[in-house]
Amino acid sequence: MENKEQVVLYSYWRSSCSWRVRTALAFKGIAYEYRAVHLVKGEQMSEEYVKQNPMKEVPTLVIDGNVLNQSVAILEYLEETRPEPALLPRQVKSRTYW
């Protein structure tokens, strides 16, 4: 599924949840516009950002006309809509490390 609409990631560089999403986007080769949300300065409370994410958290990904607000939900969406390259091995047994 290829969509040419601009992908936008609202993120903060120190957020581990945001790192997860940035890593997945890079791995899958998805180009995106980065919009910084400086949490220490309280930018997540701005009226503009609250329209994107009423929970006032990062990350927020705007993709395919959708606004996704939780890193795990974003990863799941990316995996479902853009399955290759896969973030996880297809075989469940291959995902264990012990």
Buried (B, 14 or more C-beta within 10 A) or exposed (E): EEEEEEBBBBBBEEBEBBBBBBEBBEEBEBEBEEBBBEBEEEBBEEEEBEEBBEEBBBBBBBBEEEEBBBBEEBBEBBBEBBEEEEBEEEEEEEEEEE
